Amino acid sequence: MIPPTYAYYRGVFQHCPMPFAFVDLDLFDQNIEAILARAKGRKICIASKSIRCVALIRRILAASPAFHSIMAYSAREAVFLAEQGLDNILVAYPVWGEADTSNVCEALRSGKHITLMVDDSEHAMLLERLGAEAGVILPVCMDIDMSGRYPGIFFGVRRSPISAPEQALALWETIRTCPHLRLDGIMGY
């Protein structure tokens, strides 16, 4: 089947008051199948910022156990998704706000699994303090810079200050001395 064009949808919806949202679920499901085929049995983490709809996230998760987790944009979004019954959530960026972290701690206490991104020892110590105050162990994921630096060119993103093995080991040493932190993963970007 050839997917409908923009002109097709424009004609179909010409009498609908705007703004509105529409998702062609047949094409959505075809996209899910295409992603599963390319993954070749590997686990897949759904980036919620690319979808922004709980019903569609649920549809993806229900399609296959290969979809095993969600990467949320922020701690607030992670807590919101957890409140909607979703679980196994990774927060994509470091969380410095105590209010946001305390909401994550509440979700953890209720049995949800939310992992926070960390890329700095000072940040790890802040999370340790907040975890101790809340009486929870905070799962963390180390964010490692995988960019390439070549003479006259920088290839990648400027995301994490950790760009050398020694820096990653130093952060690991900090994390492993914190009784309220648990290293849950390492992400290279």
C-alpha positions in Angstrom: 0.0 0.0 0.0 1.3 3.4 -0.9 0.9 5.8 2.1 -1.5 8.7 1.6 0.1 12.0 0.7 -0.2 15.3 2.5 -2.7 16.4 -0.2 -4.8 13.4 0.6 -5.0 14.2 4.3 -5.6 17.9 3.5 -8.6 17.0 1.4 -10.0 14.5 4.0 -9.7 17.1 6.8 -10.6 20.2 4.9 -13.9 20.7 6.9 -12.4 19.9 10.4 -11.8 22.9 12.6 -8.2 23.4 13.4 -6.0 22.8 15.3 -6.4 19.1 15.8 -4.2 16.0 15.9 -4.5 12.9 13.7 -2.5 9.7 13.7 -3.0 7.1 11.0 -2.8 4.1 13.2 -2.2 1.7 10.3 0.9 3.6 9.3 1.9 4.0 12.9 1.7 0.2 13.3 3.7 -0.3 10.1 6.4 2.0 11.6 6.5 -0.1 14.8 7.0 -3.2 12.7 9.7 -1.6 10.6 11.6 -0.5 13.8 11.3 -4.0 15.3 12.7 -5.5 12.0 15.7 -3.1 12.1 16.3 -3.8 15.8 16.8 -7.5 15.0 15.8 -8.7 18.5 17.6 -5.9 20.4 15.8 -4.0 23.2 14.3 -0.6 22.2 13.9 2.4 24.4 11.1 4.7 23.3 11.9 8.5 23.2 8.8 10.0 24.6 9.7 13.5 23.3 9.2 12.1 19.8 5.6 11.0 20.6 4.1 13.1 23.4 1.0 10.9 23.7 0.5 8.3 26.5 -2.0 6.3 24.4 0.6 5.9 21.5 3.4 5.1 24.0 1.1 2.3 25.4 0.4 1.1 21.9 4.1 0.8 21.1 4.8 -1.0 24.4 2.0 -3.4 23.8 3.3 -4.3 20.3 6.3 -6.2 21.5 8.4 -6.9 24.6 11.4 -5.6 22.6 10.0 -2.1 23.6 11.2 -2.2 27.2 11.7 1.3 28.4 10.9 5.0 27.9 13.4 7.9 27.7 11.6 11.0 29.1 12.8 14.5 28.4 12.6 15.7 32.1 12.0 14.5 35.6 8.5 16.1 35.5 7.6 14.1 32.4 9.0 10.9 33.9 6.8 11.4 37.0 3.8 12.2 34.8 4.4 9.0 32.8 4.8 7.0 36.0 1.5 8.4 37.3 -0.1 7.2 34.0 0.9 3.7 34.9 4.1 3.5 32.7 7.4 2.3 34.1 11.1 1.7 33.4 11.7 5.4 32.6 15.1 7.0 31.9 15.4 10.8 32.3 17.4 12.0 29.3 19.1 15.0 31.0 20.6 15.7 34.4 18.1 16.8 37.0 19.3 19.5 39.4 16.0 20.8 40.9 15.3 19.5 44.3 11.5 19.6 43.8 11.8 17.5 40.6 14.1 15.0 42.3 11.8 14.7 45.3 8.9 13.9 43.0 11.1 11.2 41.4 11.8 9.9 45.0 8.1 9.7 45.7 7.6 7.7 42.5 10.5 5.3 43.4 8.9 4.9 46.9 5.7 3.8 45.2 7.5 1.1 43.3 8.2 2.8 40.0 11.6 2.5 38.2 12.9 5.9 37.1 16.6 6.3 36.3 18.3 9.8 36.5 21.1 10.9 34.2 24.3 12.1 35.8 27.5 13.5 34.3 29.3 15.2 37.2 30.5 14.2 40.7 29.0 17.3 42.3 25.6 16.3 40.8 26.0 12.8 42.0 26.6 14.1 45.5 23.5 16.3 45.3 21.4 13.2 44.3 23.0 11.2 47.1 21.9 13.9 49.6 18.4 14.0 48.2 18.2 10.2 48.1 19.3 10.0 51.8 16.8 12.6 52.8 14.0 10.8 51.0 15.2 7.3 52.2 15.4 5.9 48.7 18.1 4.6 46.4 18.2 6.6 43.2 19.1 4.6 40.0 21.5 6.7 37.9 22.9 6.5 34.4 26.3 8.0 33.5 26.2 10.2 30.4 29.4 9.8 28.4 30.4 12.1 25.6 31.2 10.0 22.5 31.9 13.0 20.1 34.9 13.0 17.9 37.5 15.7 18.0 39.7 16.0 14.9 42.0 18.8 13.7 39.8 21.6 12.8 36.5 19.8 13.3 34.2 18.7 16.2 31.9 15.8 15.2 29.0 15.1 17.6 27.1 17.0 20.3 28.3 18.9 23.3 26.2 17.0 25.8 28.4 15.6 28.6 31.6 16.9 30.2 32.8 13.3 30.5 35.0 12.7 27.4 37.9 10.7 28.8 38.1 7.3 30.5 39.6 8.9 33.6 36.6 11.3 34.0 34.2 8.4 33.7 36.1 6.4 36.3 36.2 9.4 38.7 32.4 9.7 38.4 32.0 5.9 38.9 34.2 6.2 42.1 31.9 8.9 43.4 28.7 6.9 42.6 30.0 3.7 44.2 30.7 5.5 47.5 27.1 6.8 47.7 24.8 4.4 49.5 21.7 6.1 48.0 22.8 5.9 44.4 22.9 2.8 42.2 24.6 2.8 38.7 21.8 1.5 36.4 23.5 2.1 33.1 25.9 4.1 30.9 24.8 6.1 27.9 27.2 7.2 25.2 26.0 10.0 23.0 
